[in-house]
Amino acid sequence: MKTVKVTKYAFLLIGVAMLAGAGYLWQSTRAFLAQASTAEGVVVELVPSRSSSSTTWRPVVRFTGPGGQPIEFSSSVSSNPPGYEQGERVEVLYLPDQPRNAKIRGYFSLWGAATIVGGLGALFFLVGAGIALAGALKRRKEEDLRLNGTRIETTFQRVEQNPALKINGRHPFRIVSQWLNPATSEVHVFESGNLWFDPTTYIREQHITVFIERGNPGRYQVDVSFLPKLAK
């Protein structure tokens, strides 16, 4: 459970940090556009950027800067297939006092970094928030069953490990019990929530309390409040 909590907070913090970074990049681009001058440029070269899996091309653009000086700059964005062709004319944006930090007027040249960082930040935040929400809903369900459900006494069967879940190389334990519904003569099997210690030693009674939703034994909560708390 500690791992789940750490994961939840890590995703939330990373998400918030990346969203803040995206906001900074967005504001920086807005400030740049508010002060930028424009010029016509031409793509003079496509420079390859190779990685282990692919090759992308980054356009090099030449334009005439302040005072008529020729300036070349390499775009911060590369792509495959190339987004531009050699000899293609493009609109250039630059700050008069920093003409070599020019940008091509295009969505990804201007907003690509903010979009990518913001998208990843939103993803991390939503995953962390989803984990937190799932935990809150589970606690609410448990509390609702305790307050409004029907209390029944079930027969203890065994303690088993949950093979469907593994964290840090460990499978959690769960208590299994069963109950014969006198109204339908059907046997219902109940499984407790995941326990990160073996509870066998602490089960001294053959009856395990379970809270079920009225008229729906398939929605239940196994009462494990008799067990000791796991040290943090």
C-alpha positions as CSV (number, residue, x, y, z in Angstrom):
1,M,0.0,0.0,0.0
2,K,2.9,2.3,0.6
3,T,4.0,1.8,-2.9
4,V,0.6,2.7,-4.2
5,K,0.6,5.9,-2.1
6,V,4.1,6.9,-3.3
7,T,3.0,6.2,-6.9
8,K,-0.1,8.3,-6.5
9,Y,1.7,11.3,-5.1
10,A,4.6,11.0,-7.5
11,F,2.3,11.0,-10.5
12,L,0.4,14.0,-9.1
13,L,3.5,16.0,-8.3
14,I,5.1,15.2,-11.7
15,G,1.8,16.1,-13.4
16,V,1.5,19.4,-11.6
17,A,5.2,20.3,-12.3
18,M,4.8,19.5,-16.0
19,L,1.6,21.5,-16.3
20,A,3.3,24.4,-14.6
21,G,6.2,24.0,-17.1
22,A,3.8,24.0,-20.0
23,G,2.2,27.1,-18.6
24,Y,5.6,28.8,-18.5
25,L,6.4,27.8,-22.1
26,W,3.0,29.0,-23.3
27,Q,3.5,32.4,-21.6
28,S,7.0,32.7,-22.9
29,T,5.7,32.1,-26.5
30,R,3.0,34.7,-26.0
31,A,5.6,37.2,-24.8
32,F,7.8,36.3,-27.8
33,L,5.0,36.8,-30.3
34,A,4.1,40.2,-28.7
35,Q,7.5,41.6,-29.4
36,A,8.6,39.6,-32.5
37,S,9.3,41.1,-35.9
38,T,8.7,39.2,-39.1
39,A,10.8,38.5,-42.1
40,E,10.7,36.1,-45.1
41,G,13.2,33.3,-44.9
42,V,14.2,30.3,-47.1
43,V,15.0,26.8,-46.1
44,V,18.6,26.3,-47.1
45,E,19.3,22.8,-45.7
46,L,17.6,19.9,-44.0
47,V,19.9,18.5,-41.2
48,P,19.3,14.9,-40.2
49,S,18.9,13.9,-36.5
50,R,19.5,10.2,-36.1
51,S,18.4,8.1,-33.2
52,S,18.5,4.3,-32.6
53,S,15.1,3.9,-34.2
54,S,14.6,6.7,-36.7
55,T,15.9,9.7,-38.5
56,T,14.3,13.1,-38.5
57,W,15.1,16.3,-40.4
58,R,15.5,19.8,-38.9
59,P,15.2,22.8,-41.3
60,V,18.0,25.4,-41.4
61,V,16.6,28.8,-42.4
62,R,18.3,31.9,-43.8
63,F,16.7,35.3,-43.6
64,T,17.7,39.0,-43.6
65,G,17.9,40.4,-40.1
66,P,18.1,44.0,-38.7
67,G,20.5,46.1,-40.7
68,G,20.4,43.8,-43.7
69,Q,22.7,41.1,-42.2
70,P,22.1,37.5,-43.3
71,I,21.2,35.2,-40.5
72,E,20.9,31.4,-40.4
73,F,19.2,29.4,-37.6
74,S,18.2,25.8,-37.1
75,S,14.6,25.1,-36.2
76,S,14.0,23.6,-32.8
77,V,11.5,21.1,-34.4
78,S,12.5,18.1,-36.5
79,S,10.2,15.6,-38.1
80,N,9.9,12.6,-40.3
81,P,8.9,13.1,-43.1
82,P,10.4,16.6,-43.2
83,G,8.0,19.4,-42.6
84,Y,9.7,21.6,-45.2
85,E,11.5,21.3,-48.4
86,Q,14.9,22.8,-49.3
87,G,14.3,26.1,-51.1
88,E,10.8,26.6,-49.5
89,R,10.0,30.1,-48.3
90,V,8.8,30.5,-44.8
91,E,7.7,33.3,-42.5
92,V,10.3,33.9,-39.7
93,L,9.7,35.5,-36.3
94,Y,12.5,37.0,-34.3
95,L,13.4,39.5,-31.6
96,P,15.3,42.5,-33.0
97,D,17.9,42.2,-30.2
98,Q,18.2,38.4,-30.5
99,P,17.8,37.6,-34.3
100,R,19.6,34.3,-34.1
101,N,17.0,32.9,-31.8
102,A,14.4,33.1,-34.5
103,K,11.5,30.7,-35.1
104,I,9.5,29.6,-38.1
105,R,5.9,30.7,-37.9
106,G,4.2,27.3,-37.4
107,Y,2.2,25.6,-34.7
108,F,4.8,23.1,-33.6
109,S,7.7,25.6,-33.9
110,L,5.9,27.9,-31.6
111,W,3.6,25.8,-29.4
112,G,5.0,22.3,-29.8
113,A,7.0,22.2,-26.6
114,A,4.1,23.6,-24.5
115,T,1.7,21.1,-26.1
116,I,3.9,18.0,-25.5
117,V,4.8,19.0,-21.9
118,G,1.2,19.9,-21.2
119,G,-0.1,16.7,-22.6
120,L,2.3,14.6,-20.6
121,G,1.6,16.6,-17.5
122,A,-2.2,16.1,-17.9
123,L,-1.7,12.4,-18.4
124,F,0.5,12.1,-15.3
125,F,-2.0,14.2,-13.3
126,L,-5.0,12.2,-14.4
127,V,-3.4,8.9,-13.6
128,G,-2.5,10.1,-10.1
129,A,-5.9,11.7,-9.6
130,G,-7.5,8.4,-10.8
131,I,-5.6,6.4,-8.2
132,A,-6.7,8.9,-5.5
133,L,-10.3,8.9,-6.7
134,A,-10.4,5.1,-6.8
135,G,-9.2,4.9,-3.2
136,A,-11.7,7.5,-2.1
137,L,-14.6,5.7,-3.8
138,K,-13.5,2.4,-2.3
139,R,-13.5,4.0,1.2
140,R,-16.9,5.6,0.6
141,K,-18.3,2.2,-0.5
142,E,-16.9,0.5,2.6
143,E,-18.4,3.1,4.9
144,D,-21.8,3.0,3.1
145,L,-21.9,-0.8,3.5
146,R,-21.1,-0.6,7.2
147,L,-23.8,2.0,7.8
148,N,-26.5,0.8,5.5
149,G,-25.7,-2.8,4.7
150,T,-26.9,-6.0,6.3
151,R,-24.4,-7.6,8.7
152,I,-24.0,-11.4,8.3
153,E,-21.8,-13.9,9.9
154,T,-19.9,-16.1,7.4
155,T,-17.7,-19.2,7.9
156,F,-14.0,-18.7,7.6
157,Q,-12.5,-20.9,4.8
158,R,-8.8,-20.0,4.3
159,V,-6.2,-17.4,3.8
160,E,-4.8,-17.2,0.3
161,Q,-2.6,-14.9,-1.8
162,N,-4.0,-12.9,-4.6
163,P,-2.1,-14.0,-7.8
164,A,-3.7,-11.2,-9.9
165,L,-1.7,-8.5,-8.0
166,K,2.1,-8.3,-7.5
167,I,4.0,-5.3,-6.1
168,N,7.7,-5.3,-5.4
169,G,7.7,-9.0,-6.0
170,R,5.0,-9.8,-3.4
171,H,1.4,-11.0,-3.7
172,P,-1.0,-9.7,-1.1
173,F,-3.1,-12.0,1.1
174,R,-6.8,-12.1,1.4
175,I,-9.3,-13.9,3.7
176,V,-11.9,-16.1,2.1
177,S,-15.2,-17.0,3.8
178,Q,-18.6,-18.4,2.7
179,W,-22.2,-18.0,3.6
180,L,-25.3,-20.0,2.9
181,N,-28.2,-17.6,2.0
182,P,-31.2,-19.1,3.9
183,A,-33.6,-17.3,1.6
184,T,-32.2,-18.9,-1.6
185,S,-30.1,-21.8,-0.4
186,E,-27.2,-20.4,-2.4
187,V,-23.7,-20.4,-1.2
188,H,-21.8,-17.1,-1.5
189,V,-18.0,-16.8,-1.4
190,F,-16.5,-13.6,0.0
191,E,-13.0,-12.3,-0.4
192,S,-11.5,-9.6,1.8
193,G,-9.5,-6.7,0.4
194,N,-5.8,-7.1,-0.1
195,L,-3.7,-7.5,3.0
196,W,0.1,-6.9,3.0
197,F,0.8,-9.4,5.8
198,D,-0.3,-12.9,6.5
199,P,-3.3,-12.7,8.8
200,T,-3.6,-16.4,9.6
201,T,-2.1,-16.1,13.1
202,Y,-4.7,-13.4,14.1
203,I,-7.8,-15.3,12.9
204,R,-9.0,-17.0,16.1
205,E,-12.7,-17.4,15.3
206,Q,-14.4,-19.4,12.6
207,H,-16.9,-16.6,11.9
208,I,-16.0,-13.6,9.8
209,T,-18.3,-10.6,9.7
210,V,-19.4,-9.4,6.3
211,F,-21.6,-6.4,5.4
212,I,-23.7,-7.0,2.2
213,E,-25.9,-4.6,0.3
214,R,-29.6,-5.3,1.0
215,G,-30.9,-7.7,-1.7
216,N,-27.5,-7.8,-3.4
217,P,-24.9,-10.1,-1.7
218,G,-22.6,-9.6,-4.7
219,R,-21.8,-6.1,-3.3
220,Y,-20.1,-6.7,0.1
221,Q,-17.4,-5.7,2.5
222,V,-15.4,-8.2,4.6
223,D,-14.8,-6.8,8.0
224,V,-11.1,-7.1,8.9
225,S,-11.2,-4.5,11.7
226,F,-10.2,-7.3,14.2
227,L,-6.8,-7.5,12.6
228,P,-3.8,-5.5,13.8
229,K,-2.6,-2.6,11.7
230,L,0.4,-3.0,9.5
231,A,3.3,-0.9,10.8
232,K,4.4,1.9,8.4
